[in-house]
Amino acid sequence: MFGLGTPEIILIIIVILVLFGSKKIPEFMQGIGKGIREFKKAASDVEKEVTNPPKKEEEKKPE
């Protein structure tokens, strides 16, 4: 449908650089990386919880 070749991709990169500036792009990418890491960690925690449900503590009888 959309044939993106090398010239189109270069044009898109240039437009992004002009709009955001060279200093904002690394900050933006760093934020995306942190978000992806947090998402993967949360997904991993949920998977662990589903596969290994927490053990119920045995009820202690009063002595």
Secondary structure, DSSP 4 states (H G I P E B T S, - for coil): -----HHHHHHHHHHHHHHH-TTHHHHHHHHHHHHHHHHHHHHHHHHHHHHSPPPPPPPPPP-
